[in-house]
Amino acid sequence: MKLRHGLIAVLVLSLSALMMSACIWQLRRGLERSAQLEAEKAMAAVAPAPVELADVPATGGTRRVQVQGEFEPTRQVLLDNQTRDGQFGYRVWTVLQSGGQSLLVDRGWVAGKADRLSRPEWLTPSGSVTLVGRWSALPRAGWATTGNPCPVTDWPVRMTYPDAADLRCALGMQLLPGLLRLDPTSDHGFARSTVSYGLPPERHFGYAGQWAGLTLALWILTWIVWSRRER
């Protein structure tokens, strides 16, 4: 009997530790996301600084920048499974080239077609363009993803949260690290938002509350069962 009680206690404590760890992680993510959004809000009020393409990643996402270059129109990436106002679509990623450097630009969201075999259509200007945006790290999925195509023979290519190696393999070129997110006010883009990739802070706080609630429910249930057994 004592052994069984001991095993139950270990199980309850282990589950509680796991759930509280998840609660604390979600709280931390919510606070980090709140700070990130506040920084982006302040950044949007600052005039963009003209920089050379090779210097964009050096800004570390701390300020808006203005860059010049030419789009590479033949090889473009569609970030798959992106919704906007409840509608399915993609984010268009186009390579910008200048002075022997290549940087990936997130030009915004376009609606998808009901037929998954069909790709959306959009215009990519030729010649020199001037873009305003903010450098950021490549977005990551909440869960690990696999299966991005490489090599690619059919363009534009659909990809699911590719990392730098996926992009280098698919595009066949060396890219500067990160991604330039085009401002909503900049030309040559599609539907955009000032909010960066990621869940809103409220969602993280909500998840934290759920984990805390589950932990409390576990302890209440354990206490009830234990009390009945003692009686």
C-alpha positions in Angstrom: 0.0 0.0 0.0 2.8 2.4 0.9 4.6 1.6 -2.3 1.5 2.4 -4.3 1.0 5.7 -2.5 4.6 6.5 -3.1 4.3 5.8 -6.9 1.1 7.9 -7.1 2.9 10.8 -5.3 5.8 10.6 -7.7 3.5 10.5 -10.7 1.5 13.5 -9.5 4.6 15.5 -8.7 6.2 14.7 -12.0 3.1 15.7 -14.0 2.7 18.9 -11.9 6.4 19.8 -12.6 5.9 19.3 -16.3 2.6 21.3 -16.5 4.0 24.2 -14.4 7.1 24.3 -16.6 4.8 24.7 -19.6 2.9 27.4 -17.7 6.1 29.3 -16.9 7.4 29.0 -20.5 4.1 30.4 -21.9 4.2 33.3 -19.4 7.8 34.0 -20.4 6.9 33.9 -24.1 3.9 36.2 -23.5 6.1 38.7 -21.8 8.8 38.5 -24.5 6.1 38.9 -27.2 4.7 42.0 -25.4 8.2 43.5 -25.3 8.7 42.7 -29.0 5.5 44.3 -30.1 6.2 47.4 -28.0 9.7 47.7 -29.6 8.1 47.3 -33.1 5.5 50.0 -32.3 8.3 52.4 -31.4 10.3 51.4 -34.4 7.5 52.2 -36.8 7.6 55.8 -35.8 11.3 56.2 -36.7 12.3 57.2 -40.3 14.0 54.4 -42.2 17.8 54.6 -42.6 19.3 54.0 -46.1 21.8 51.2 -45.9 23.7 48.9 -48.3 22.2 45.5 -48.8 25.1 43.7 -47.1 24.6 45.9 -44.0 20.9 45.0 -43.4 21.4 42.0 -41.1 23.8 44.1 -39.0 20.9 46.2 -37.9 19.7 43.2 -35.9 16.0 44.2 -36.4 16.4 47.3 -34.2 15.5 49.8 -36.9 13.7 50.2 -40.2 15.9 50.4 -43.2 15.7 51.5 -46.8 17.5 49.3 -49.4 17.9 49.3 -53.2 18.4 46.4 -55.5 16.7 44.2 -58.2 14.3 41.4 -57.7 15.1 37.9 -58.9 11.7 37.1 -60.5 12.2 33.5 -61.7 12.7 31.8 -58.3 10.3 32.8 -55.7 9.0 31.1 -52.5 5.5 30.8 -51.2 5.3 30.3 -47.5 2.5 27.8 -47.2 -0.5 27.7 -44.9 -0.8 31.4 -44.1 -4.2 32.7 -43.2 -5.5 36.3 -43.2 -9.0 37.2 -42.0 -9.9 33.5 -42.0 -8.8 33.1 -45.7 -6.1 30.6 -46.8 -3.1 32.0 -48.7 0.6 32.4 -48.9 3.3 34.9 -48.0 5.5 35.8 -51.0 9.2 35.7 -50.5 11.3 37.2 -53.3 15.1 37.5 -53.5 16.5 41.1 -53.7 20.0 41.3 -55.3 22.5 44.2 -55.2 26.3 44.4 -55.3 26.7 40.6 -55.4 24.6 40.1 -52.3 21.2 38.4 -52.1 18.6 39.0 -49.4 15.1 37.4 -49.0 12.2 39.9 -48.9 8.8 39.1 -47.4 6.5 41.1 -49.7 3.3 40.2 -47.9 0.2 37.9 -48.2 -1.6 36.7 -51.3 -4.8 34.7 -51.4 -4.6 31.0 -52.3 -6.8 29.2 -54.8 -9.4 26.5 -54.0 -7.4 24.1 -56.2 -4.2 23.4 -54.4 -2.5 22.4 -57.6 -2.9 26.0 -58.9 -0.6 28.7 -57.6 -1.6 32.4 -57.1 -0.4 35.0 -59.6 1.3 38.3 -58.8 3.6 40.9 -60.4 7.3 41.3 -59.7 8.8 44.5 -61.1 12.0 44.5 -63.1 14.8 47.0 -62.7 16.0 48.8 -59.6 13.5 49.1 -56.7 13.7 50.9 -53.4 12.2 49.0 -50.4 11.5 50.0 -46.8 11.3 47.3 -44.2 12.7 45.7 -41.1 15.2 42.8 -40.9 14.1 39.9 -38.8 15.1 36.2 -38.2 13.4 33.6 -40.4 10.0 32.6 -38.8 9.8 29.2 -37.2 6.9 26.9 -36.9 5.6 25.9 -33.5 6.4 22.3 -34.4 9.3 21.0 -36.4 8.5 20.7 -40.1 10.1 18.5 -42.7 9.7 17.8 -46.4 10.6 21.1 -48.0 11.5 20.3 -51.7 15.1 20.3 -52.9 16.2 20.6 -55.6 13.3 22.6 -57.1 12.3 22.4 -60.7 8.8 24.0 -60.6 8.6 27.7 -59.6 7.3 29.3 -57.5 7.9 26.7 -54.9 5.7 26.1 -51.8 7.6 25.7 -48.6 6.7 25.3 -45.0 8.8 27.4 -42.6 12.1 26.7 -44.4 15.4 27.2 -42.6 18.5 28.8 -44.1 19.7 25.4 -45.4 16.4 24.7 -47.1 16.4 28.0 -48.8 20.0 27.7 -49.9 19.3 24.3 -51.4 16.1 25.3 -53.1 17.2 28.7 -54.5 20.7 27.5 -55.4 22.3 30.7 -53.9 23.8 32.0 -50.7 21.5 34.4 -48.9 22.2 36.9 -46.3 20.8 35.6 -43.0 17.3 36.6 -42.0 14.4 38.1 -43.8 13.5 41.7 -44.7 9.8 42.2 -43.8 8.4 44.9 -46.2 6.6 47.8 -44.5 2.9 48.2 -45.2 3.8 51.7 -46.7 6.5 50.3 -49.0 5.9 49.7 -52.7 6.0 46.3 -54.5 4.2 44.4 -51.8 0.9 42.8 -51.0 -1.3 42.6 -47.9 0.9 43.3 -44.9 0.7 44.1 -41.2 3.0 45.9 -38.9 2.7 42.9 -36.5 5.6 40.4 -36.9 5.2 36.7 -37.0 4.0 35.0 -33.8 1.1 34.6 -31.5 -0.4 37.6 -29.6 0.7 37.9 -26.0 -2.9 37.2 -24.9 -2.7 33.8 -26.5 0.4 32.9 -24.6 -1.1 34.1 -21.3 -4.2 32.1 -22.1 -2.2 28.9 -22.6 -0.3 29.6 -19.3 -3.7 29.9 -17.5 -4.8 26.6 -19.0 -1.6 24.8 -17.8 -2.0 26.3 -14.3 -5.7 25.3 -14.3 -4.8 21.7 -15.2 -2.2 21.6 -12.5 -4.7 22.8 -9.9 -7.3 20.3 -11.2 -4.8 17.5 -10.8 -4.1 18.4 -7.2 -7.8 18.7 -6.4 -8.6 15.3 -8.0 -5.7 13.7 -6.2 -6.8 15.1 -2.8 -10.4 13.9 -3.4 -9.3 10.4 -4.3 -6.8 10.2 -1.5 -9.3 11.4 1.1 -11.9 8.8 0.0 -9.3 6.0 0.2 -8.3 7.2 3.7 -12.0 7.1 4.8 
